[in-house]
Every structure is written in structure tokens, then in C-alpha cells.
Amino acid sequence: MKTILVPTDFSDAAKNASIYAAEFAKSIRGKIILYHAYHLPIMITTDTPTTVMMDMQMVEEENLERLKKEAHHLKEKTGVDITYRITEGFAVDEILEIERSQNPDLIIMGMQQSQPLNEFLVGGIATDVIRQSLVPVMIIPLGANFKQFKKIVFATDYNIDTDIHLLEPLKEFAKIFYAKLFILNIVKELELVGVEKEVSRMRIQNYFEDLDHTHYYFEDTDIIHGLNEFIEEYEIDIVTMLPHRHNLFKRMFSESYTKKMAFHTHIPLLTMPSRSL
């Protein structure tokens, strides 16, 4: 895991995520691609084509200058190898295109701290990137500062019916930081585990056999409340999920559910892609 793609819109949340990404890259001797996509709306104007082209060029130059300054600041602050790119187009499409052309190992994006994570992920750019990306995506709450990941929770409902190797990014994270892995299943009440769940649990057990890991069944009538409680009780550093294969993720981040319970978190969320590169 060496190359990190960091999309930015120059907001406070994006700047915080950029700093976080640079510190993260420094810790793993990685490099960063700082990226900005700008979109020019269709305008009805009486200006000449030449004037319109000059205005478009001015927008690009202004955004490019901001991107250069941010890249220079990050490099000066951390010493990390940072390149930057800018393109015109819709953010999601352009981010995914840059991912395909540059082959990063990870995408890091920011979010506002005041907004619950599950509300933030209902619609919007981050959701679409998570759904379509072929690499892991890390969401950084505003105000989060990078620190070594010593305790990683993998929240799962054991609905893993596909290639177990989709969990490879999680294994790599745990190995890089010599972290303890908490494999968490939140249940409404403790009961006998069904055959399918036990088979999935054993597959995960075998896959992570070379890591320091523990399975937890955590009793709570509400998934998000239970996850919040577990994070606080065990002082977790990062939450990880397989969004495409888990009913758990779909339930937590559905529009109807976000109205009932807010998932406020001060730690990053790492999502893994549903298919390999």
C-alpha cells in the first residue's frame, strides 16, 4: 500500500483529510496524488466564444494554483512525495477515472464532523465513490488527527458469501500497524449461532489466523448504538466494513435508518471494494 489518491474541494473537511492522508503516507513511506475536479456549469451568455474560453481558463488556473499551494504545504509539512492533478468534469466520474489511470492503493476523503457519518453517506460523492471504487476508501471526520492504528474493528453480520480475499486490504492494514483486529457482530440478543453464520465465522477465523484477532458478539437492540458503544468501550482507532456484501452496512446507511439513529464518529471508516482489481 504505497499510493494514496486524495480528492479535494478545498473545504475544511477536505483539507483536514489531506493532512491526515499525508501523515498516513509518511508512516508507511507512501506517496500522494492530490486531486481536484472542477465543473463548469452551462451558462447562457451574450459573451463572445473567446470571452467564455478565457473565463473557463481563468477558473482552471485559479483552481490549479490553489491545488499547487496545498500540495506544496503538505510536502513541506510532512516531506511526503506529493503530485497533483486537476481535471474538468463531475467529481465522481473524474475521481473514478483518475483511479483507473493512476492505480492508487487507497482513496482518502473528508467529511464534516457535525454531520453523522451515516447521514453523510446517504447519497453524495463519497457514497458513489465507495460503491464504484476498485480500491478501499477511507472517510476522515473533520478534526480527526492521524495516529497509528492499534485497534481495528471489522463490523460484520457474517454475510460474506463471496471471495474471502476481498478482506485483503484489512489484513494488510493490520499487518502494517501490528494492530489487534476486533471482528464484531452486533446482535439483538445472544443466541445460538446458525450454521451459515458459523461457517462464515470460521472462514474469517482461518483467513486472519496469522493476525492478533478476536471475535465479539455484542448485544444491543440498535446496530449503530451498539457500534458507538463498542468503539468507546474498546478505544477503537478505525472502523472497517464490506459495504457491498453486508446487510449491516445497507441498514446502517439507509435513508430511513439515518432518521432514527445518528452514527457520530471521531475515527475513520474504511470500506473495502466488492471486487478485486
C-alpha positions in Angstrom: 0.0 0.0 0.0 2.0 2.9 -1.3 -0.1 5.3 -3.4 -3.0 7.3 -2.0 -5.5 9.3 -4.0 -6.8 12.3 -2.1 -9.7 14.2 -3.8 -10.1 17.7 -2.5 -12.7 20.5 -3.0 -10.6 22.9 -0.7 -13.2 22.7 2.1 -12.1 22.4 5.7 -13.1 18.8 5.7 -11.1 18.1 2.6 -8.0 20.0 3.9 -8.2 18.0 7.1 -8.4 14.7 5.2 -5.4 15.8 3.1 -3.3 16.5 6.2 -4.4 13.1 7.6 -3.5 11.4 4.3 -0.1 13.0 4.3 0.7 11.9 7.8 -0.6 8.4 7.0 1.5 8.2 3.8 4.6 9.4 5.9 4.1 6.5 8.3 4.0 3.9 5.5 6.6 5.6 3.3 3.9 6.1 0.7 3.1 8.9 -1.8 0.0 11.0 -2.5 -1.9 12.1 -5.6 -3.7 15.3 -4.6 -6.7 15.7 -7.0 -9.3 18.3 -7.7 -12.2 18.1 -10.2 -14.0 21.3 -11.1 -17.2 21.6 -13.0 -18.2 24.5 -15.3 -22.0 24.9 -15.4 -23.6 25.5 -18.7 -24.3 29.3 -19.0 -26.5 31.3 -21.3 -24.4 34.3 -22.1 -24.1 37.1 -24.7 -20.3 37.0 -24.4 -18.2 36.0 -27.4 -16.8 32.5 -27.5 -13.4 33.9 -26.9 -14.5 35.6 -23.7 -16.2 32.4 -22.5 -13.0 30.4 -23.2 -10.9 33.0 -21.2 -13.3 32.7 -18.3 -13.0 28.9 -18.3 -9.3 29.1 -18.5 -9.3 31.5 -15.6 -11.3 29.1 -13.4 -8.9 26.3 -14.2 -5.8 28.4 -13.5 -7.3 29.6 -10.1 -8.1 26.0 -9.1 -4.7 24.8 -10.2 -3.0 27.5 -8.2 -4.9 26.5 -5.1 -4.0 22.9 -5.7 -0.3 23.7 -6.1 -0.3 25.7 -2.9 -1.9 22.9 -0.9 0.4 20.2 -2.4 3.4 22.4 -1.5 2.2 23.0 2.0 1.7 19.3 2.6 5.0 18.3 1.2 6.8 21.0 3.3 4.9 19.9 6.4 5.5 16.1 6.1 8.2 15.5 3.5 5.9 13.1 1.6 6.2 12.7 -2.2 3.1 14.6 -3.5 1.9 15.1 -7.0 -1.2 16.9 -8.1 -3.8 16.7 -10.9 -6.8 18.7 -11.9 -9.5 17.9 -14.5 -12.8 19.4 -15.5 -15.9 17.3 -15.0 -18.2 15.8 -12.5 -16.4 14.8 -9.3 -17.4 11.1 -9.1 -16.7 10.4 -12.7 -13.4 12.1 -12.6 -12.3 10.5 -9.3 -13.0 7.1 -10.7 -11.2 7.9 -14.0 -8.1 9.0 -12.1 -8.4 5.8 -10.0 -8.4 3.8 -13.2 -5.5 5.6 -14.8 -3.2 6.0 -11.7 -4.0 2.8 -9.9 -3.8 4.0 -6.3 -3.9 1.6 -3.4 -6.3 3.7 -1.3 -8.6 6.7 -1.6 -8.9 9.1 1.3 -11.8 11.6 1.6 -13.0 14.0 4.2 -16.4 14.7 5.9 -17.8 17.4 8.2 -17.6 16.4 11.9 -21.0 17.9 12.7 -22.7 15.6 10.3 -23.4 12.0 11.3 -21.4 9.5 9.2 -24.5 7.5 8.2 -26.3 10.7 7.1 -23.1 11.8 5.2 -23.1 8.5 3.3 -26.8 8.7 2.1 -26.3 9.9 -1.4 -23.4 12.3 -2.4 -20.0 11.9 -3.8 -18.5 9.6 -1.2 -21.3 7.1 -1.5 -20.9 6.8 -5.2 -17.1 6.5 -5.0 -17.4 3.8 -2.3 -19.9 1.9 -4.5 -17.9 2.0 -7.7 -14.3 2.1 -6.5 -12.0 -0.9 -7.0 -9.8 0.1 -4.1 -10.5 0.7 -0.4 -12.0 4.1 0.5 -11.2 5.8 3.9 -13.6 8.5 5.2 -12.0 11.0 7.6 -14.2 13.1 10.0 -13.3 16.7 10.4 -10.9 17.2 13.3 -9.5 13.6 13.2 -5.7 13.5 13.5 -3.7 10.6 12.3 -2.3 8.1 14.8 -1.1 4.6 14.4 -4.0 2.1 14.1 -3.6 -0.2 17.1 -7.2 -1.4 17.4 -9.2 -2.1 14.3 -12.8 -3.2 14.3 -14.3 -5.1 11.4 -18.1 -4.8 11.8 -19.8 -7.7 10.1 -23.1 -9.6 10.0 -21.1 -12.6 8.7 -22.9 -12.3 5.4 -19.7 -13.0 3.4 -20.8 -15.2 0.5 -18.0 -14.2 -1.9 -14.3 -14.3 -2.2 -12.8 -14.1 1.3 -9.8 -12.4 -0.2 -11.8 -9.2 -0.5 -10.7 -8.7 3.1 -7.1 -8.5 2.0 -6.9 -4.7 2.5 -8.0 -5.2 6.1 -5.3 -7.8 6.6 -2.7 -5.5 5.1 -3.7 -2.6 7.4 -3.5 -4.8 10.5 0.0 -6.1 9.4 1.4 -2.7 8.6 0.5 -1.3 12.0 0.8 -4.5 14.1 -2.8 -3.9 15.1 -5.3 -6.0 17.1 -8.3 -6.9 15.0 -11.8 -6.9 16.6 -14.3 -8.9 14.5 -17.6 -7.6 15.7 -21.1 -8.9 15.2 -23.9 -6.9 16.8 -26.9 -8.9 17.8 -30.2 -8.0 19.4 -29.9 -10.8 21.9 -27.3 -13.5 22.4 -28.4 -16.8 21.0 -27.1 -19.9 19.3 -25.3 -19.1 16.1 -26.8 -20.6 12.9 -24.9 -22.9 10.6 -24.3 -20.3 7.9 -23.0 -17.7 10.3 -20.7 -20.2 11.9 -19.3 -21.2 8.5 -18.6 -17.6 7.7 -17.1 -17.0 11.1 -14.8 -20.0 10.6 -13.8 -18.7 7.2 -12.9 -15.4 8.7 -11.1 -17.1 11.6 -8.9 -19.1 9.2 -8.2 -16.1 7.0 -6.9 -14.0 9.8 -5.2 -16.8 11.7 -1.8 -15.1 11.4 -3.1 -11.9 13.0 -3.9 -11.0 16.6 -7.7 -11.1 16.3 -10.8 -11.8 18.5 -14.4 -12.4 17.6 -17.0 -10.4 19.6 -20.8 -10.8 19.8 -22.0 -7.5 21.2 -25.6 -7.4 22.4 -27.6 -4.3 21.5 -31.1 -3.7 20.1 -29.8 -1.0 17.8 -26.8 -1.6 15.4 -25.5 2.0 15.4 -25.8 2.4 19.2 -24.0 -0.9 19.7 -21.2 0.1 17.4 -20.8 3.5 19.1 -20.7 1.8 22.5 -18.1 -0.8 21.3 -15.9 1.9 19.8 -15.9 3.8 23.1 -15.5 0.8 25.3 -12.6 -0.7 23.4 -11.0 2.5 22.3 -11.1 1.6 18.6 -8.9 3.5 16.2 -10.7 2.7 12.9 -13.9 1.0 11.7 -13.9 -1.2 8.7 -16.7 -2.7 6.6 -17.5 -4.5 3.4 -20.4 -2.3 2.2 -21.4 -4.2 -0.9 -21.8 -7.6 0.8 -23.3 -6.6 4.2 -26.9 -6.1 5.0 -25.4 -4.4 8.1 -23.9 -1.6 6.0 -27.1 -1.2 3.9 -29.2 -0.9 7.0 -27.0 1.5 8.9 -26.6 3.9 5.9 -30.1 3.7 4.5 -32.1 7.0 4.4 -34.8 5.6 6.7 -32.3 4.4 9.3 -30.4 7.7 9.5 -33.5 9.4 10.7 -33.7 7.1 13.6 -30.1 7.0 14.9 -27.0 9.0 14.1 -23.6 7.3 13.8 -21.4 10.0 15.2 -17.7 9.0 15.0 -14.4 10.8 15.5 -12.5 7.9 13.9 -12.1 7.0 10.3 -14.2 4.5 8.4 -12.5 2.2 5.9 -14.6 0.4 3.3 -13.4 -2.4 1.1 -14.4 -2.9 -2.6 -16.7 -5.6 -3.6 -14.3 -6.9 -6.3 -10.6 -7.1 -6.9 -8.6 -5.1 -9.4 
